[in-house]
Amino acid sequence: MSHMAPRAAPAHPLLTIPNLLSTSRVVLAFAFVAVDAVPVRLLLLATAAITDVLDGWLARRTHEVTRFGALVDPVADRLFVLGVIVGYVAGGQLALWQAVVIMFRDVMSVIGWFVARRVSWLRPITFKARWLGKLVTVCQLATFVAVLLAPTLVHPLVLLVGASGLAATVDYTLMLWRERVR
């Protein structure tokens, strides 16, 4: 019978593999802005999507869920989306109005986070990913890929991102309203 040695704790509690995967999306965002080759941008989008799925899954599976990770993951997500948007707007592949629509949910999330930190009755509420928020992320990714591979799909996808972003914002707001009374 083989016994596995206990997993060694990371040298620093912030330096977990899930946290490093999350923060890697910030580097990927800068790379996306710096490079305009379609195959490289597709690889960066795929890498960001994979790290976004893996970081949370690994954190839960290895019991390395940290407050830092819970904070850095959505921040890294927003910075990556911002980097992609900047790259596309600068390259003329997205109009400014499309960028605003795509970023709506992300901007509302940031505003919501600051409000939640300021309003005393919201502070104890635990913020968790919700399925509508995940849908927005998938729609954003589909839009980013469409810019590179299927530009005729960009307009309807931007509208889908906007509609799902509005629905996610309403969903999070209603969740906060319901949780306030508990």
N, C-alpha and C positions, 0 to 999 in steps of 0.2 A: 504494500500500500504506500503510495507516494503522498508525501505531505508538501503542500505548497507553502513556501515561506510567506509570512505576512508582508503585505505590500508596504514598502518604505514610504514614509511621509515625504512630501516634496520638501526641498531645502527651504523654501519659503511658501507659506500657504497661498500666496497669489500665483505662484508659478506652477499651477496644475496644467495638465494637458488641455482640459476643457477651456480654461481661461486663456491659454496661449492660442488655441484655435479661434476663440472669439476675437481676441485682439489682432489676429492675423488679418481680419477683414479690413482693418484700418490701413494696413500696408497694401492690401489688394486694391483699396479705393484709390490710393495715390498712384499705384501702377496703372489702373484703368485710365486715369486722366493723362498719364504720361505716354501711353501707347495708343496707337490708333489702328493697328493691324487687326482685322476681323478675327483670324484664328486665335490670336493672343487674348483679345477681349472675350471671346467665347470661353476660353480656358479660365480666365479670371472669374467670369460669371459662374461657371460650373464649380470652381474651387470655393467661391464664396457660398454657394448654395450647399455644397457638401459640408463645409465647416459649420454652417448654420445648423444643419441637422445633427451633425456629430457632437458638437460641443455640449448641448443639453443632454443628449442620450448618454454620452460618456460620463458626464458629471453625475447623473443619476445612477448609472450602472456601477461606477467606481466609488460612489458615496463621496464625491468631491464637490458637492454643491456648496458654493460659498456666496456670501453677500456680494463680494466683489464680482463674481461671475454673473450673478443676477443683475448687477448694474451694467457691467461692461458689455454683455451680450446685446441688449437692445441699443446701447450707444454705438457699438460697432456696426450693427445692422443699419442704423440711421446714417452713419458716416459713409458706409459703403454705398447706400442708395444715393446719398448726396454726391459722392464722387462720380458715380455712373451718370447721374443727371448733369453734372457740370461737364463731363466729357462729351455727352451727347449734345447739349445746348451749344457748347463751344464749337463743336464740329458741324453744327447746323442740322443735326439729325433729329432734334426735337425742338419744337417751338417753345417759347417761354410759358405760354398758357398750359401746354402739355406737362411741362416740368412742375408747374404749380399744382396741377391736378394729381400728378403722380406723388408729389410730396405732401399732399393734404393730410393724410392720416398720420404721417411721421411728425409733421409740425404740430398737429393736435395732440399727439402722444407726448411731445416735449412740453407743451403748454399744460396738459393734464398732470404731468409729473410735478411741475413747479407748483401748480395749484394744490395738489395733494400734499405737498410738503408744507405749504403755508396754512392750510385749513386744518385746524386741530382735530376735528372729528373724522378727517380722511386719513390722517397719519397712520393709525393702526391697521388700515385695510391692506391686505396683501394683494399686490398686483400680479396677475398671472396671465400668460398668453391665453387668448380665446380663439375659437375656431374662425371667427370672421377676420380677426387680425392675421391669422395664418393665411387665409384666403387672399387678403390684400397682398401679402408678401409673394405668394405664388403668382398672382396676376402681375405684380411689378416685374418679377423675374421673366415671365412670358413676354411682357412688353419689351424688356431690355434685349431679349434674344431676337424678338421680331424686328427691332430696329436694325439689327445686323443681317438677318436672314430673310425676313418677310415684311418689308416696309409697308405694304398695303394693309397689313393687319394692325399697324400701330394705332391708328385713330380709334378703331373700335375697342382695342385693348386699353387705351388710355381712358376711354369712357367707362369701361368695366372696372378699372382701378379706382376711378373717381366714385362710382356707385358703391363698390364694396368698401372703399375707404370711409365714405359717409356712413354706411351701415355699421362699420366697425366702431366708428366714433360714437354713434348713438348707443351701440351695444355696451361699450365701456362706460359711458356716462350713466346709463340705466343701471349697470352693475354697481357703480359707486353709490348711486342714489339708494338702491336696495340695501347695500351693505352698511350704510350709515346708521341705520336703525338697530343693527345687531349689537 
